[in-house]
Amino acid sequence: MHRAREADKAKLVQNLLQQLREGVVIVEGKHDKDTLKEFGIDSFTFYEATSNPSKLSSFAGKTIYILFDDDKGGEEKNRKMIELVTAYATHSKVNDSLAKRLLGLLNCTSIEQVSGPLRELLDLKRGDIDGENIFGYSQVHGSSELQH
């Protein structure tokens, strides 16, 4: 039962990571940016986004994920970022709830803390789950093939 719950959690986290890869991600600082880069997610820091807010207009019409820490400073920056995105990146969809969901699933309070728990969760789930691992690959004659 525990293995099944962990497998479901791993699939959910992998889905959240894929959403981040497909959108525009804004994080608080360099350590957060470096942490997400480990998992193939490009991002912009709060400083990069606020130092020249007119650059945000290039994100118009896209989904923008705001991933700030679950603390008072993060909440304040989150409010400011939503104001800037709304003003400069018109017709964008702002998602600031994914951060809380990801942090909650990994029992973390900051983005830079997710590296260890995320790596552990995903590494544990590289084995087969019902014949296919969470990354969509199955083992065929000792090699991996992408399943469609």
C-alpha positions in Angstrom: 0.0 0.0 0.0 2.8 2.4 0.9 4.6 1.7 -2.4 1.4 2.4 -4.3 1.0 5.8 -2.5 4.6 6.7 -3.2 4.2 5.7 -6.9 1.1 7.9 -7.1 3.0 10.8 -5.4 6.0 10.3 -7.8 3.6 10.4 -10.8 2.0 13.6 -9.5 5.3 15.3 -8.9 6.6 14.3 -12.3 3.4 15.8 -13.8 4.0 19.1 -11.9 7.6 19.2 -13.1 6.4 18.7 -16.7 4.0 21.6 -16.3 6.9 23.8 -15.1 9.0 22.8 -18.1 6.2 23.9 -20.5 5.6 27.3 -18.9 7.5 30.3 -17.7 8.9 29.9 -14.2 9.9 32.7 -11.9 11.7 31.9 -8.6 13.0 34.0 -5.7 16.7 33.6 -6.2 19.7 32.0 -7.8 19.7 29.0 -5.5 16.1 28.2 -6.4 17.0 28.7 -10.1 20.0 26.3 -9.8 17.8 23.7 -8.0 15.2 23.7 -10.7 17.9 23.5 -13.4 18.9 20.1 -11.9 15.6 18.8 -13.1 15.6 20.4 -16.5 13.5 23.5 -15.6 14.6 26.9 -16.8 13.6 29.8 -14.7 14.0 33.5 -14.1 14.7 35.1 -10.7 12.6 37.7 -9.0 15.5 40.1 -9.5 15.7 39.3 -13.2 12.0 39.8 -13.6 11.8 43.1 -11.6 14.9 44.8 -12.8 13.4 45.3 -16.2 9.6 44.5 -15.9 9.0 45.4 -19.5 10.8 42.1 -20.4 7.7 40.4 -18.9 5.7 41.5 -22.0 7.5 38.7 -23.9 5.6 36.2 -21.7 2.2 37.5 -22.8 -0.3 34.8 -23.4 1.8 32.1 -21.6 1.3 30.3 -18.3 3.6 31.9 -15.7 4.4 29.8 -12.6 5.5 31.8 -9.6 7.5 29.5 -7.3 8.4 31.4 -4.2 9.2 30.2 -0.7 6.4 29.5 1.8 7.4 32.3 4.1 6.6 36.0 4.7 9.2 37.2 2.3 8.0 34.8 -0.4 4.4 36.0 0.1 5.4 39.6 -0.3 7.4 39.0 -3.5 4.6 36.8 -4.8 2.1 39.7 -4.5 4.5 42.1 -6.3 5.2 39.6 -9.0 1.5 39.0 -9.7 1.1 42.8 -10.0 4.0 43.1 -12.5 2.9 40.1 -14.5 -0.7 41.4 -14.7 0.6 44.8 -15.8 3.2 43.7 -18.4 2.4 40.1 -19.5 -1.1 40.6 -20.8 -3.4 37.6 -21.4 -1.1 35.4 -19.3 -2.3 32.8 -16.9 -0.6 33.2 -13.5 -0.2 30.1 -11.4 1.2 30.6 -7.9 -0.5 27.5 -6.4 1.8 24.9 -8.0 4.6 26.0 -5.7 2.6 25.3 -2.5 1.5 22.0 -4.0 5.0 20.9 -4.8 6.4 22.1 -1.5 3.7 20.4 0.4 4.2 17.1 -1.5 7.9 17.2 -0.7 7.5 18.5 2.9 9.6 21.6 2.1 9.2 25.3 2.8 11.5 26.6 0.1 12.3 25.7 -3.5 16.0 25.3 -2.8 15.1 22.5 -0.3 13.3 20.3 -2.9 16.5 18.9 -4.5 17.1 16.1 -2.0 13.5 15.0 -1.5 12.7 15.3 -5.2 15.8 13.3 -6.2 15.0 10.6 -3.7 11.3 10.4 -4.7 12.1 10.2 -8.4 15.1 7.9 -8.0 13.1 5.4 -6.0 10.4 5.4 -8.7 12.7 4.6 -11.6 11.8 1.0 -11.2 8.9 -0.4 -13.0 5.4 0.5 -11.8 2.9 -1.8 -13.4 5.3 -2.6 -16.2 6.1 1.0 -17.0 8.1 3.5 -15.0 6.9 7.0 -14.2 9.0 8.5 -17.0 7.1 6.6 -19.7 9.8 4.1 -20.5 9.7 0.3 -20.4 12.6 -2.1 -20.3 12.9 -4.1 -23.5 15.9 -6.5 -23.9 18.1 -4.4 -21.5 17.5 -1.1 -23.2 14.9 1.6 -22.7 12.3 2.5 -25.3 9.9 5.4 -25.1 6.3 4.2 -25.0 3.7 6.3 -26.8 
